[in-house]
Amino acid sequence: MSAISFARGVPAPECLPIEELADCARVALERDGTRILLYGPGGGYGPLREWIAQRHGVEPGRVVLTNGSLQGFVFLAEHLVRPGTRVLVEAPTYDRPLKILARLGAEVVALPMDDEGLVPDALEAALGDGDAPAFLYTIATFQNPSGRTMSEERRRRVVEIARERSLLVLEDDPYGLVRYEGTAPPLLFDLDRAAGGEGEHVAYASSFSKTIAPGVRVGYFVLPAALASQIEALAVSTYISPPFLTQATVHEFLRRGDFEPNLARVNGLLAARRDAMLEALERHLPPDASWTRPEGGYFVWVDLPSGPDATKLLPLAEEAGVTFVPGTDFFPGGRGGERSLRLAFSFVSPDEIGAGVERLAGLLTSPAATAL
């Protein structure tokens, strides 16, 4: 029996535009090889910074290219956080930033969510209790791990609060373009800019990992100008020079118009997997189970009120040939999500999704699981 993994939040191999990227790398080298094979500015490949800047309506100097968006999070956190510094996050939230913040000694304050995303009243309460936080970290669209999307009304309120309280919001948006249905709400970044000024209260992060390929390791931040200069200096002190070859390859992919057709192809492939996941959950899980129904992204969040502790269930699931990530991984200190699990549908085939959910559902009623 082959293992079926719902733990891997990565695109299926058939989503990768291998031949197109190979040609883009060749063209980039032939056109600009003497520049992209040498050291260069810490903010990244100039033409790509300009493309991103134009897309977001800012000056190129506010764009910093990074080795995936998580590296940018590391730079920002190392710059702003000291032991005891408060940082606000959603509960649940992406586990990697939690680990980074724990390493830095941050006081991580978890704010509750519901199906409309972050609860603004909880944000206001947290801002009134204790020292001012370094920033609020939010994945507002197709959140990892829950798949939830913050409603437009709440986005407007969060930006309003940020402007009133001089709060920096980090909007992490790796999944926003991976949409299968519905209408995209406005970015918090755009709402902040529309409210006046230069958009100093929302920093925006994204990457090409989900829309082109994770292996190119090209992410980016759009930051207030002063902060962008500071983060670029930190990048230079860390690795001297960015990987210009991959950044130039991504720029060529964008320049020749491959991005939108590739995105449509990827979204079609992943929509079929999302649909297979939701259908299998409806067919197999017990009546008291509930789960999110995302319009895009990679993940579904499942709550099993009468089920066993997910961390104890995981070894049994692995023996049965199916894996997931326990909900506790996505809460500070593992305090929360004990009977929840994240299921990633992006990597496995629709047939494997159906078989994997059936295995998992059968395990829930097994004597071994009920004894936990």
Sine and cosine of phi, psi and omega as CSV:
sin_phi,cos_phi,sin_psi,cos_psi,sin_omega,cos_omega
0.00,0.00,0.85,-0.52,-0.01,-1.00
-0.98,0.19,0.56,-0.83,0.00,-1.00
-0.97,0.25,0.59,-0.80,0.06,-1.00
-0.89,-0.46,0.88,-0.48,-0.10,-1.00
-0.97,-0.25,0.88,-0.48,0.19,-0.98
-0.99,-0.17,0.26,0.97,-0.05,-1.00
-1.00,-0.06,-0.33,0.94,-0.15,-0.99
-1.00,-0.04,0.94,-0.34,0.05,-1.00
-1.00,0.05,0.89,0.45,-0.03,-1.00
-0.72,-0.69,0.37,-0.93,0.01,-1.00
-0.96,0.28,0.49,-0.87,0.10,-0.99
-0.89,0.46,0.52,-0.86,-0.05,-1.00
-0.82,0.58,-0.56,0.83,-0.03,-1.00
-0.94,0.33,-0.15,0.99,0.08,-1.00
-0.98,0.20,-0.28,0.96,-0.14,-0.99
-0.99,0.14,0.80,-0.60,0.00,-1.00
-1.00,0.08,0.94,0.34,-0.19,-0.98
-0.90,0.44,-0.78,0.63,-0.06,-1.00
-0.90,0.43,-0.63,0.77,0.00,-1.00
-0.91,0.42,-0.67,0.74,0.00,-1.00
-0.92,0.38,-0.59,0.81,0.04,-1.00
-0.87,0.49,-0.69,0.73,0.01,-1.00
-0.93,0.36,-0.60,0.80,0.03,-1.00
-0.89,0.45,-0.65,0.76,0.02,-1.00
-0.90,0.44,-0.66,0.75,0.00,-1.00
-0.89,0.46,-0.72,0.69,-0.03,-1.00
-0.91,0.42,-0.65,0.76,0.01,-1.00
-0.88,0.47,-0.66,0.75,0.02,-1.00
-0.92,0.40,-0.67,0.74,-0.02,-1.00
-0.92,0.39,-0.59,0.81,-0.07,-1.00
-0.99,0.11,-0.58,0.82,-0.22,-0.98
-0.66,-0.75,0.46,0.89,-0.13,-0.99
-0.88,0.48,-0.61,0.79,-0.05,-1.00
-0.93,0.38,-0.35,0.94,0.04,-1.00
-1.00,-0.04,-0.68,0.74,-0.14,-0.99
-0.99,0.12,-0.14,0.99,0.07,-1.00
-0.98,-0.19,0.12,0.99,0.05,-1.00
-0.90,-0.44,0.07,-1.00,0.12,-0.99
-0.92,0.40,0.36,-0.93,0.01,-1.00
-0.31,-0.95,-0.15,-0.99,-0.09,-1.00
-0.90,0.44,0.58,-0.81,-0.09,-1.00
-0.92,0.39,-0.34,0.94,0.00,-1.00
-0.97,0.23,-0.21,0.98,0.07,-1.00
0.92,-0.39,-0.04,-1.00,-0.09,-1.00
-0.91,0.41,0.87,-0.50,-0.13,-0.99
-0.80,0.60,-0.78,0.63,-0.02,-1.00
-0.86,0.50,-0.56,0.83,0.03,-1.00
-0.95,0.30,-0.64,0.77,0.07,-1.00
-0.86,0.51,-0.64,0.77,0.00,-1.00
-0.92,0.39,-0.64,0.77,0.02,-1.00
-0.88,0.47,-0.72,0.69,-0.01,-1.00
-0.92,0.40,-0.66,0.75,0.01,-1.00
-0.87,0.49,-0.68,0.73,0.03,-1.00
-0.90,0.43,-0.63,0.78,0.00,-1.00
-0.89,0.47,-0.58,0.81,-0.07,-1.00
-0.97,-0.23,0.05,1.00,0.09,-1.00
0.94,0.35,0.62,0.78,-0.01,-1.00
-0.75,-0.66,0.13,-0.99,0.10,-1.00
-0.96,0.26,0.57,-0.82,-0.03,-1.00
-0.85,0.53,-0.48,0.88,0.00,-1.00
-0.91,0.42,-0.25,0.97,0.04,-1.00
-1.00,0.04,-0.07,1.00,0.00,-1.00
-0.98,-0.19,0.79,-0.62,0.09,-1.00
-0.85,-0.53,0.87,-0.49,0.04,-1.00
-0.99,0.14,0.63,-0.78,-0.07,-1.00
-0.71,-0.71,0.22,-0.98,0.03,-1.00
-0.99,0.16,0.97,0.25,-0.19,-0.98
0.98,0.21,0.42,-0.91,-0.07,-1.00
-0.94,0.35,-0.40,0.92,-0.01,-1.00
-0.91,0.42,-0.57,0.82,0.06,-1.00
-0.89,0.46,-0.62,0.79,0.07,-1.00
-0.89,0.46,-0.61,0.79,0.06,-1.00
-0.88,0.47,-0.67,0.74,0.03,-1.00
-0.86,0.51,-0.73,0.68,0.00,-1.00
-0.87,0.50,-0.73,0.69,-0.04,-1.00
-0.90,0.43,-0.70,0.72,-0.01,-1.00
-0.91,0.41,-0.68,0.73,0.01,-1.00
-0.90,0.44,-0.51,0.86,0.00,-1.00
-0.97,0.24,-0.58,0.81,-0.17,-0.99
-0.97,-0.25,-0.33,0.94,-0.18,-0.98
-0.95,-0.32,0.71,-0.70,0.16,-0.99
-0.82,-0.58,0.25,-0.97,0.03,-1.00
-0.79,0.61,0.80,-0.60,-0.02,-1.00
1.00,-0.04,-0.19,0.98,0.03,-1.00
-0.91,0.42,0.71,-0.70,0.02,-1.00
-0.99,0.14,0.68,-0.73,0.13,-0.99
-0.73,-0.68,0.74,-0.67,-0.01,-1.00
-1.00,-0.10,0.70,-0.71,0.01,-1.00
-0.68,-0.73,0.31,-0.95,0.14,-0.99
-0.97,0.24,0.42,-0.91,0.07,-1.00
-0.80,-0.60,0.94,-0.33,0.10,0.99
-0.99,0.15,0.16,-0.99,0.08,-1.00
-0.53,-0.85,0.14,-0.99,0.00,-1.00
-0.82,0.57,0.75,-0.66,-0.13,-0.99
-0.95,0.31,-0.50,0.87,-0.05,-1.00
-0.90,0.43,-0.73,0.68,0.09,-1.00
-0.86,0.52,-0.57,0.82,0.05,-1.00
-0.87,0.49,-0.67,0.75,0.01,-1.00
-0.92,0.40,-0.64,0.77,0.02,-1.00
-0.91,0.42,-0.71,0.71,-0.01,-1.00
-0.91,0.41,-0.60,0.80,0.05,-1.00
-0.90,0.44,-0.66,0.75,0.01,-1.00
-0.88,0.47,-0.56,0.83,-0.01,-1.00
-0.99,0.12,-0.08,1.00,0.02,-1.00
0.98,0.19,0.37,0.93,-0.01,-1.00
-0.94,0.34,0.47,-0.88,0.21,-0.98
-1.00,0.00,0.97,-0.25,-0.09,-1.00
-1.00,-0.02,0.85,-0.53,-0.01,-1.00
-0.96,-0.28,0.90,-0.44,-0.06,-1.00
-1.00,0.00,0.80,-0.60,-0.02,-1.00
-0.96,-0.28,0.70,-0.72,-0.08,-1.00
-0.94,0.35,0.42,-0.91,0.07,-1.00
-0.82,-0.57,0.29,-0.96,0.27,-0.96
-0.67,-0.74,-0.30,-0.96,-0.09,-1.00
-0.92,0.38,-0.20,0.98,0.09,-1.00
-0.99,-0.15,0.15,0.99,0.03,-1.00
1.00,-0.10,-0.40,-0.92,-0.04,-1.00
-0.83,0.55,0.66,-0.75,0.00,-1.00
-1.00,0.04,0.93,-0.38,-0.06,-1.00
-0.87,0.49,-0.57,0.82,0.02,-1.00
-0.87,0.49,-0.59,0.81,0.03,-1.00
-0.93,0.37,-0.58,0.81,0.07,-1.00
-0.89,0.45,-0.73,0.69,0.02,-1.00
-0.87,0.49,-0.67,0.74,0.00,-1.00
-0.89,0.45,-0.66,0.75,-0.01,-1.00
-0.91,0.41,-0.59,0.80,0.01,-1.00
-0.94,0.34,-0.39,0.92,0.03,-1.00
-1.00,-0.02,0.07,1.00,-0.10,-0.99
-0.76,-0.65,1.00,-0.09,0.04,-1.00
0.96,-0.28,-0.11,-0.99,-0.02,-1.00
-0.92,0.40,0.41,-0.91,0.05,-1.00
-0.90,0.44,0.73,-0.68,-0.01,-1.00
-0.97,0.24,0.38,-0.92,0.08,-1.00
-0.92,0.39,-0.64,0.76,0.03,-1.00
-0.16,-0.99,0.26,-0.97,0.18,-0.98
-0.97,-0.24,0.78,-0.63,0.03,-1.00
-0.97,-0.25,0.85,-0.53,0.01,-1.00
-0.68,-0.73,0.66,-0.75,0.20,-0.98
-0.95,-0.30,1.00,0.00,-0.23,-0.97
-0.97,0.26,-0.38,0.92,-0.09,-1.00
-0.84,-0.54,0.84,-0.54,0.01,-1.00
0.80,0.60,0.83,0.55,-0.19,-0.98
-0.85,0.53,0.60,-0.80,0.22,-0.98
-0.99,-0.11,0.92,-0.39,0.40,0.92
-0.96,-0.29,-0.10,0.99,-0.27,-0.96
-1.00,0.06,-0.35,0.94,-0.11,-0.99
0.98,0.19,-0.02,1.00,-0.05,-1.00
-0.96,0.27,0.40,-0.92,0.07,-1.00
-0.81,-0.58,0.77,-0.64,0.03,-1.00
-0.92,0.40,0.74,-0.68,-0.01,-1.00
-0.92,0.38,0.37,-0.93,0.00,-1.00
-0.88,0.48,-0.67,0.75,0.01,-1.00
-0.85,0.53,-0.69,0.73,0.00,-1.00
-0.94,0.33,-0.57,0.82,0.07,-1.00
-0.86,0.52,-0.70,0.71,-0.01,-1.00
-0.90,0.44,-0.63,0.78,0.00,-1.00
-0.94,0.35,-0.65,0.76,0.02,-1.00
-0.88,0.47,-0.68,0.73,0.03,-1.00
-0.91,0.42,-0.64,0.77,0.04,-1.00
-0.87,0.49,-0.71,0.71,0.03,-1.00
-0.89,0.46,-0.69,0.72,-0.01,-1.00
-0.86,0.50,-0.66,0.75,-0.01,-1.00
-0.95,0.33,-0.62,0.79,0.01,-1.00
-0.92,0.39,-0.59,0.81,-0.14,-0.99
-0.95,-0.30,0.16,0.99,-0.02,-1.00
0.80,0.60,0.70,0.71,0.00,-1.00
-1.00,-0.10,0.74,-0.68,0.13,-0.99
-1.00,0.10,0.80,-0.60,0.06,-1.00
-0.95,-0.32,0.78,-0.62,0.12,-0.99
-0.98,-0.19,0.94,-0.33,0.02,-1.00
-1.00,-0.07,0.97,-0.26,0.00,-1.00
-1.00,-0.04,0.87,-0.50,-0.18,-0.98
-0.74,-0.67,0.88,0.48,0.00,-1.00
-0.98,0.22,-0.34,0.94,-0.15,-0.99
-0.94,-0.34,-0.08,1.00,-0.18,-0.98
-0.83,0.56,-0.57,0.82,-0.01,-1.00
-1.00,0.08,-0.14,0.99,0.00,-1.00
-1.00,0.03,0.94,0.33,-0.12,-0.99
-0.91,-0.40,0.70,-0.72,-0.05,-1.00
-0.96,-0.29,-0.37,0.93,0.00,-1.00
-0.31,-0.95,0.18,-0.98,0.06,-1.00
0.99,0.17,0.01,-1.00,-0.04,-1.00
-0.94,-0.35,0.71,-0.70,-0.03,-1.00
-0.95,0.31,0.75,-0.67,0.12,-0.99
-0.96,0.27,0.28,-0.96,0.01,-1.00
-0.92,0.39,0.52,-0.85,0.10,-1.00
-0.91,0.40,0.55,-0.84,0.16,-0.99
-0.85,0.52,-0.61,0.79,0.03,-1.00
-0.84,0.54,-0.71,0.71,-0.01,-1.00
-0.95,0.32,-0.59,0.81,0.04,-1.00
-0.90,0.43,-0.62,0.79,0.03,-1.00
-0.90,0.43,-0.70,0.72,0.01,-1.00
-0.91,0.41,-0.60,0.80,-0.01,-1.00
-0.93,0.38,-0.41,0.91,-0.01,-1.00
-0.98,0.21,-0.11,0.99,0.05,-1.00
0.87,-0.50,0.43,-0.90,0.01,-1.00
0.99,0.14,-0.35,-0.94,-0.09,-1.00
-0.98,-0.22,0.23,0.97,-0.02,-1.00
0.95,0.30,0.81,0.58,-0.09,-1.00
-1.00,0.05,-0.12,0.99,-0.13,-0.99
-0.97,-0.24,-0.22,0.98,0.01,-1.00
-0.80,-0.60,0.87,-0.49,0.17,-0.99
-1.00,-0.07,0.65,-0.76,-0.09,-1.00
-0.91,-0.42,0.72,-0.70,0.02,-1.00
-0.78,-0.63,0.64,-0.77,0.10,-0.99
-0.42,-0.91,-0.07,-1.00,0.04,-1.00
-0.37,-0.93,0.14,-0.99,0.08,-1.00
-0.98,-0.19,0.22,0.98,-0.03,-1.00
-0.91,0.42,-0.62,0.79,-0.07,-1.00
-1.00,-0.07,-0.33,0.95,-0.07,-1.00
-0.97,-0.23,-0.33,0.94,0.09,-1.00
-0.83,-0.56,-0.94,0.33,0.03,-1.00
-0.19,-0.98,0.68,-0.73,0.01,-1.00
-0.91,0.41,-0.47,0.88,-0.06,-1.00
-0.94,0.33,-0.28,0.96,0.06,-1.00
-0.95,0.30,-0.34,0.94,0.05,-1.00
0.78,0.63,0.81,0.58,0.07,-1.00
-0.85,-0.53,0.95,-0.30,0.13,-0.99
-0.88,-0.47,0.08,-1.00,0.02,-1.00
-0.39,-0.92,0.42,-0.91,0.11,-0.99
-0.85,-0.52,0.61,-0.79,0.20,-0.98
-0.92,-0.40,0.91,-0.41,-0.21,-0.98
-0.82,-0.57,0.35,-0.93,0.23,-0.97
-0.81,0.59,0.55,-0.84,-0.19,-0.98
-0.82,0.57,-0.73,0.68,-0.04,-1.00
-0.90,0.43,-0.65,0.76,0.00,-1.00
-0.93,0.37,-0.60,0.80,0.03,-1.00
-0.87,0.50,-0.68,0.74,0.02,-1.00
-0.89,0.45,-0.64,0.77,0.00,-1.00
-0.93,0.38,-0.66,0.75,0.01,-1.00
-0.94,0.34,-0.60,0.80,0.06,-1.00
-0.89,0.45,-0.65,0.76,0.04,-1.00
-0.90,0.44,-0.62,0.79,0.04,-1.00
-0.91,0.41,-0.62,0.78,0.03,-1.00
-0.89,0.46,-0.70,0.71,0.00,-1.00
-0.87,0.49,-0.65,0.76,-0.03,-1.00
-0.95,0.32,-0.27,0.96,-0.04,-1.00
-1.00,-0.01,-0.74,0.67,-0.10,-0.99
-0.72,-0.69,0.24,0.97,0.07,-1.00
0.92,0.39,-0.82,0.58,-0.10,-0.99
-0.54,-0.84,0.64,-0.77,0.03,-1.00
-0.95,0.32,0.19,-0.98,0.06,-1.00
-0.99,0.13,1.00,0.05,-0.12,-0.99
-0.92,0.39,-0.48,0.88,-0.04,-1.00
-0.88,0.47,-0.74,0.68,0.00,-1.00
-0.93,0.36,-0.60,0.80,0.02,-1.00
-0.91,0.41,-0.63,0.78,0.04,-1.00
-0.93,0.35,-0.56,0.83,0.06,-1.00
-0.90,0.43,-0.70,0.71,0.06,-1.00
-0.89,0.46,-0.66,0.75,0.01,-1.00
-0.89,0.46,-0.66,0.75,0.03,-1.00
-0.89,0.45,-0.63,0.78,0.05,-1.00
-0.86,0.51,-0.67,0.74,0.02,-1.00
-0.95,0.31,-0.69,0.72,-0.10,-0.99
-0.88,0.48,-0.61,0.79,-0.07,-1.00
-1.00,0.08,0.00,1.00,0.08,-1.00
1.00,0.05,0.34,0.94,0.00,-1.00
-0.99,0.15,-0.29,0.96,-0.18,-0.98
-0.90,0.43,-0.81,0.59,-0.08,-1.00
-0.90,0.43,-0.72,0.69,0.06,-1.00
-0.88,0.48,-0.62,0.78,0.02,-1.00
-0.91,0.42,-0.65,0.76,0.02,-1.00
-0.89,0.46,-0.67,0.74,0.03,-1.00
-0.89,0.46,-0.64,0.77,0.03,-1.00
-0.91,0.42,-0.73,0.69,0.01,-1.00
-0.88,0.48,-0.70,0.71,-0.02,-1.00
-0.90,0.44,-0.57,0.82,0.07,-1.00
-0.91,0.41,-0.68,0.73,0.03,-1.00
-0.89,0.46,-0.67,0.74,-0.06,-1.00
-0.99,0.17,-0.49,0.87,0.06,-1.00
-0.87,0.50,-0.64,0.77,0.03,-1.00
-0.89,0.45,-0.56,0.83,0.03,-1.00
-0.96,0.29,-0.67,0.75,0.07,-1.00
-0.85,0.53,-0.72,0.69,-0.01,-1.00
-0.88,0.47,-0.65,0.76,0.01,-1.00
-0.90,0.43,-0.62,0.78,0.03,-1.00
-0.90,0.43,-0.75,0.66,-0.02,-1.00
-0.90,0.44,-0.64,0.77,0.01,-1.00
-0.91,0.41,-0.66,0.75,-0.01,-1.00
-0.93,0.38,-0.64,0.77,0.05,-1.00
-0.89,0.46,-0.68,0.73,0.02,-1.00
-0.89,0.46,-0.60,0.80,-0.07,-1.00
-0.98,0.20,-0.57,0.82,-0.23,-0.97
-0.93,-0.36,-0.49,0.87,-0.12,-0.99
-0.97,0.23,0.42,-0.91,-0.04,-1.00
-0.91,0.40,0.33,-0.95,-0.10,-0.99
-0.87,0.49,-0.49,0.87,-0.05,-1.00
-1.00,0.07,-0.05,1.00,0.05,-1.00
-0.96,0.26,0.50,-0.87,0.09,-1.00
-0.66,-0.75,0.37,-0.93,-0.03,-1.00
-0.41,-0.91,0.36,-0.93,0.04,-1.00
-0.98,0.21,0.36,-0.93,-0.01,-1.00
-0.78,-0.62,0.97,0.24,-0.12,-0.99
-0.94,0.35,0.53,-0.85,0.08,-1.00
-1.00,0.06,0.01,1.00,0.00,-1.00
-0.09,-1.00,-0.22,-0.98,0.02,-1.00
0.99,0.15,-0.38,-0.93,-0.14,-0.99
-0.86,-0.50,-0.21,0.98,-0.31,-0.95
-0.78,-0.63,0.49,-0.87,0.21,-0.98
-0.83,-0.56,0.69,-0.73,0.02,-1.00
-0.97,-0.24,0.81,-0.59,-0.07,-1.00
-0.91,-0.42,0.76,-0.65,0.11,-0.99
-0.95,-0.31,0.75,-0.66,-0.02,-1.00
-0.83,-0.55,0.99,0.15,-0.13,-0.99
-0.84,0.55,-0.58,0.81,-0.03,-1.00
-0.98,-0.19,0.12,0.99,-0.03,-1.00
-1.00,0.09,0.08,-1.00,0.03,-1.00
-0.97,0.24,0.21,-0.98,0.12,-0.99
-0.84,0.55,0.79,-0.61,-0.12,-0.99
-0.90,0.44,-0.54,0.84,0.01,-1.00
-0.92,0.38,-0.51,0.86,0.05,-1.00
-0.99,0.16,-0.47,0.88,0.02,-1.00
-0.95,0.32,-0.53,0.85,-0.12,-0.99
-0.83,0.56,-0.74,0.67,0.02,-1.00
-0.86,0.51,-0.59,0.81,0.05,-1.00
-0.92,0.39,-0.63,0.78,0.01,-1.00
-0.91,0.42,-0.65,0.76,0.01,-1.00
-0.90,0.45,-0.60,0.80,0.07,-1.00
-0.91,0.42,-0.52,0.85,0.00,-1.00
-1.00,0.09,-0.03,1.00,0.08,-1.00
1.00,0.03,0.47,0.88,0.06,-1.00
-0.57,-0.82,0.66,-0.75,-0.03,-1.00
-0.80,-0.60,0.38,-0.93,0.04,-1.00
-0.46,-0.89,-0.01,-1.00,0.09,-1.00
-0.92,-0.39,0.82,-0.57,0.01,-1.00
-0.89,0.45,0.55,-0.84,-0.03,-1.00
-0.87,0.49,-0.49,0.87,-0.04,-1.00
-0.88,0.47,-0.41,0.91,0.00,-1.00
-0.89,0.46,-0.31,0.95,-0.14,-0.99
-0.95,-0.31,0.27,0.96,0.06,-1.00
-0.83,-0.55,0.61,-0.79,0.02,-1.00
-0.83,0.56,0.79,-0.61,0.00,-1.00
0.92,0.39,0.21,0.98,-0.02,-1.00
0.94,0.35,0.33,0.94,-0.04,-1.00
-1.00,-0.09,1.00,0.06,-0.02,-1.00
0.62,-0.78,0.34,-0.94,0.08,-1.00
0.94,0.34,0.41,0.91,-0.07,-1.00
-0.89,0.46,-0.52,0.85,0.01,-1.00
-0.90,-0.43,0.64,0.76,0.02,-1.00
-0.74,-0.68,0.37,-0.93,0.05,-1.00
-0.52,-0.85,0.51,-0.86,0.09,-1.00
-0.99,-0.15,0.79,-0.62,0.07,-1.00
-0.92,-0.40,0.86,-0.51,0.07,-1.00
-1.00,-0.09,0.79,-0.62,-0.03,-1.00
-0.96,-0.28,0.03,1.00,-0.19,-0.98
-0.97,0.24,-0.46,0.89,-0.16,-0.99
-1.00,-0.09,-0.59,0.81,-0.11,-0.99
-1.00,0.01,0.35,-0.94,-0.03,-1.00
-0.97,0.23,0.32,-0.95,0.07,-1.00
-0.83,0.56,-0.64,0.77,0.03,-1.00
-0.91,0.42,-0.66,0.75,0.03,-1.00
-0.91,0.41,-0.58,0.82,0.03,-1.00
-0.88,0.48,-0.74,0.68,0.02,-1.00
-0.86,0.50,-0.70,0.71,0.00,-1.00
-0.92,0.39,-0.63,0.77,-0.03,-1.00
-0.92,0.38,-0.67,0.74,0.03,-1.00
-0.91,0.41,-0.61,0.79,0.05,-1.00
-0.89,0.45,-0.67,0.74,0.05,-1.00
-0.87,0.48,-0.71,0.71,-0.04,-1.00
-0.90,0.43,-0.69,0.73,0.01,-1.00
-0.90,0.43,-0.66,0.75,0.05,-1.00
-0.89,0.45,-0.58,0.82,0.00,-1.00
-0.91,0.40,-0.56,0.83,-0.04,-1.00
-0.87,0.50,-0.50,0.86,-0.01,-1.00
-0.98,-0.20,0.14,0.99,0.00,-1.00
-0.96,0.27,0.43,-0.90,0.04,-1.00
-0.84,0.54,-0.59,0.80,-0.02,-1.00
-0.90,0.43,-0.64,0.77,-0.02,-1.00
-0.96,0.27,-0.67,0.74,-0.01,-1.00
-0.92,0.39,-0.32,0.95,0.03,-1.00
-0.99,0.14,-0.19,0.98,-0.03,-1.00
-0.94,0.34,0.00,0.00,0.00,0.00
